[in-house]
Amino acid sequence: AGCEKEPSSYMWIYILLGNMLRGIGETPITPLGISYLDDFAKEENVPVYVACLHTIAMLGPMFGFLLGSLCAKLYVDIGFVDSGSITITPQDSRWVGAWWLGFLIGGATNFLSAIPFCFLPKSLKKPERANKDKTSHGLLENIGATRNKLTPVKAKPRKWSVMLKGKCFLNRMYFTFLCCSLLQFSSFIGFLTYKPKYMEQQYGQSTSKSNFLIGMTSLPPVGIGIFLGGLIMKKYKMGIIGATKFSFAMSFLAYAISFLHFFVGCENYAVAGMTVSYE
């Protein structure tokens, strides 16, 4: 009875708030970064630049897995206990790695990498002045000027629900792309979440080695594929229809290859009381 007690630690609240703040800080990079590239880069170079952006975004998790592999080899209370007094090893099921160390290193790296953004100019010179109307910034300026001429009276602010209903969900291309992205990221997140644990259970690997193998074998091919896709789009100068056909063909091929995973697997371990009887 003395060992049964309610958890009294509220450290999970700090982890929750920290991840929330990190997400808020990282959110503008993808939508605003891509828009920034689209506005201030030549049209034929945009696919390569966007591919580079996403490739770097994939290298981050790869280094994260490698960092997690290193931290998992260190005991959770490193710096607070004598390492010589630890009698268990990372192969022991009771071992808990220094999971918190990755947050400190990642946070410091994020802070240092954000400093150069403070020195970027507010606006860059557009590659071609004639293409100003093609950019999102130029379109917004023209739309605003036209509205001022036609409706000098101050317009009433529109509700977010009306804007979302009119702009997003009635746009078939946007809605289809949104559903496709949700499916892709859902499968990818599940893959990254459960495959390390699967390798630990089925192949008897430690947490450190599982993270290392995932980081080296799974994420680099994805980054390389994104970069090659950008180069192919630039070389053949694909439009919206060509890019859609290209995306569909590659996605279908990836699905056909991933389907082969159903034919690969290992038998379950004989665990008394779970997969076999106690006798």
C-alpha positions in Angstrom: 0.0 0.0 0.0 2.9 2.3 0.7 4.0 2.0 -3.0 0.7 3.1 -4.4 0.3 6.8 -4.6 -0.9 9.4 -6.9 1.6 11.1 -9.2 2.5 14.5 -7.7 4.7 15.9 -10.4 3.4 18.6 -12.7 6.4 18.8 -14.9 4.3 17.6 -17.9 2.7 21.0 -17.9 6.0 22.7 -18.6 6.7 20.2 -21.4 3.2 20.9 -22.8 3.7 24.7 -22.7 7.2 24.5 -24.1 6.1 22.4 -27.1 3.2 24.8 -27.6 5.5 27.8 -27.7 7.9 26.0 -30.0 5.1 25.2 -32.4 3.9 28.8 -32.4 7.5 30.0 -33.2 8.0 27.4 -36.0 4.6 27.8 -37.6 5.5 31.0 -39.7 8.4 29.3 -41.3 6.4 27.0 -43.6 3.5 29.2 -44.8 5.3 32.6 -44.7 8.7 31.1 -45.8 7.2 29.5 -48.9 5.2 32.7 -49.7 8.4 34.7 -49.3 10.3 32.4 -51.7 7.4 32.6 -54.2 7.4 36.4 -54.1 11.1 37.1 -54.3 12.5 34.3 -56.4 12.4 33.6 -60.1 9.5 31.4 -61.0 11.6 28.6 -62.4 13.7 28.5 -59.2 10.8 28.4 -56.7 10.4 24.5 -56.8 14.1 24.0 -56.0 14.1 26.5 -53.2 10.9 25.0 -51.7 12.5 21.5 -52.0 15.6 22.8 -50.2 13.3 24.2 -47.4 11.5 20.9 -47.0 14.7 18.9 -47.3 16.3 20.8 -44.4 13.1 20.3 -42.5 13.6 16.5 -42.9 17.2 16.7 -41.9 16.1 18.1 -38.5 14.3 14.9 -37.4 17.2 12.9 -38.6 19.7 14.8 -36.4 17.0 14.6 -33.7 17.0 10.8 -33.8 20.8 10.8 -33.7 20.7 13.1 -30.7 18.1 11.0 -29.1 20.3 8.0 -29.6 23.2 9.7 -27.8 21.0 10.9 -25.0 19.5 7.5 -24.5 22.9 6.1 -23.7 23.2 8.6 -20.8 21.4 7.9 -17.5 18.4 10.1 -16.8 19.9 11.6 -13.7 23.3 12.4 -15.3 25.1 15.2 -13.4 23.2 14.4 -10.2 24.3 10.9 -9.5 27.7 9.2 -9.6 28.0 7.3 -12.9 30.0 4.6 -11.1 27.2 3.8 -8.8 24.8 2.8 -11.7 24.6 -0.9 -11.9 22.2 -1.3 -14.9 23.0 -0.8 -18.6 21.1 0.7 -21.5 20.1 -2.9 -22.5 18.3 -3.3 -19.2 14.5 -2.7 -19.4 14.7 -0.5 -16.2 17.1 1.9 -17.9 15.8 5.5 -18.5 17.9 7.7 -20.8 18.4 11.4 -20.4 15.4 12.3 -22.5 15.4 15.9 -21.1 18.8 16.7 -22.5 17.6 16.8 -26.1 15.1 19.6 -25.2 17.9 21.8 -23.8 20.2 21.2 -26.8 17.4 21.7 -29.3 16.1 24.8 -27.6 19.6 26.4 -27.6 20.1 25.5 -31.2 16.7 27.0 -32.2 17.5 30.2 -30.3 20.9 30.6 -32.0 19.5 29.8 -35.5 16.8 32.4 -35.0 19.2 35.3 -34.4 20.2 35.7 -38.1 16.6 36.3 -39.1 16.7 39.5 -37.2 19.2 40.9 -39.7 17.3 40.0 -42.8 15.9 43.0 -44.8 12.3 43.8 -44.6 11.9 43.5 -48.3 14.0 42.2 -51.2 14.3 43.4 -54.7 12.0 41.4 -57.0 13.8 39.6 -59.9 11.5 41.2 -62.5 9.4 44.2 -62.0 7.1 43.1 -64.7 6.1 40.1 -62.7 5.0 42.2 -59.7 1.3 41.5 -60.5 2.0 37.8 -60.4 3.2 37.8 -56.8 0.9 37.4 -53.9 2.0 40.8 -52.6 1.3 42.5 -55.9 -2.1 40.8 -56.1 -3.0 41.9 -52.7 -2.0 45.5 -53.5 -4.0 45.5 -56.7 -7.1 44.0 -55.0 -6.8 46.6 -52.2 -6.5 49.5 -54.6 -9.5 48.3 -56.7 -11.6 47.9 -53.6 -10.7 51.4 -52.4 -11.8 52.8 -55.8 -15.0 50.9 -56.0 -16.0 51.0 -52.3 -14.7 54.1 -50.6 -16.9 53.4 -47.6 -15.1 51.3 -45.0 -16.1 47.7 -45.4 -17.4 45.7 -42.5 -15.1 43.0 -41.1 -16.0 39.5 -42.2 -16.3 36.6 -39.8 -13.8 33.9 -39.8 -16.4 31.2 -40.4 -17.6 33.0 -43.6 -14.1 33.4 -44.8 -13.2 29.8 -44.2 -16.4 28.5 -45.8 -16.0 30.8 -48.8 -12.2 30.5 -49.4 -11.1 27.2 -48.2 -13.7 24.5 -48.2 -15.3 25.5 -51.5 -11.9 25.4 -53.2 -11.7 21.8 -54.4 -8.0 21.8 -55.1 -7.1 23.2 -51.7 -9.5 20.8 -49.9 -8.1 17.8 -51.8 -4.6 18.8 -51.0 -5.5 19.3 -47.4 -7.0 15.8 -47.1 -4.0 14.3 -48.9 -1.6 16.0 -46.6 -3.5 14.8 -43.5 -3.3 11.2 -44.7 0.4 11.4 -45.6 1.4 13.0 -42.3 -0.8 10.7 -40.2 0.9 7.7 -41.7 4.4 9.2 -41.5 3.9 10.2 -37.8 2.7 6.7 -37.0 5.7 5.2 -38.7 8.2 7.4 -36.8 6.4 6.8 -33.5 6.0 3.0 -33.5 8.9 1.7 -35.6 11.6 2.3 -33.0 9.6 0.4 -30.4 8.9 -2.3 -32.9 12.6 -2.7 -33.6 13.2 -2.9 -29.8 10.7 -5.6 -29.3 11.1 -7.7 -32.4 14.9 -7.5 -32.8 16.0 -7.0 -29.2 17.7 -3.7 -29.9 18.3 -0.9 -27.4 16.4 2.4 -27.5 19.7 4.1 -28.5 20.4 1.8 -31.4 16.8 1.9 -32.6 16.7 5.7 -32.8 20.1 5.7 -34.6 18.9 3.2 -37.2 15.6 5.1 -37.8 17.5 8.4 -38.1 20.0 7.0 -40.7 17.7 4.8 -42.8 14.3 6.4 -42.9 14.6 10.2 -43.0 17.6 10.8 -45.4 15.8 9.1 -48.4 12.7 11.3 -47.8 14.9 14.4 -47.8 16.7 13.3 -51.0 13.4 12.5 -52.6 12.0 16.0 -51.9 15.1 17.6 -53.3 15.1 15.5 -56.4 11.4 16.3 -56.9 12.2 20.0 -56.9 15.0 19.5 -59.4 12.7 17.5 -61.7 10.0 20.2 -61.6 12.5 22.9 -62.4 14.1 20.9 -65.3 10.8 20.1 -67.0 9.1 23.4 -66.0 6.0 21.7 -64.8 2.8 23.7 -64.4 0.0 23.0 -62.1 -1.4 20.1 -64.2 2.0 18.6 -64.7 2.9 18.9 -61.1 -0.4 17.2 -60.1 0.2 14.3 -62.5 3.7 14.0 -61.2 2.6 14.0 -57.6 -0.1 11.4 -58.3 2.3 9.1 -60.1 4.9 9.2 -57.3 2.3 8.8 -54.6 0.8 5.8 -56.3 4.3 4.2 -56.7 5.1 4.9 -53.1 1.8 3.3 -52.0 2.5 0.2 -54.1 6.0 -0.2 -52.6 4.8 0.5 -49.1 2.1 -2.2 -49.6 4.9 -4.8 -49.6 5.3 -4.2 -45.8 2.3 -6.4 -45.2 4.3 -9.4 -46.4 7.3 -8.7 -44.1 7.1 -9.4 -40.4 8.2 -11.5 -37.4 6.3 -13.9 -35.2 5.2 -12.6 -31.8 7.3 -13.5 -28.8 6.0 -16.2 -26.5 4.9 -14.2 -23.5 3.3 -16.1 -20.7 -0.3 -14.9 -20.1 -0.5 -12.9 -23.3 0.4 -14.9 -26.4 0.6 -18.3 -24.7 -0.8 -19.9 -21.5 1.2 -20.1 -18.3 1.5 -23.8 -18.8 
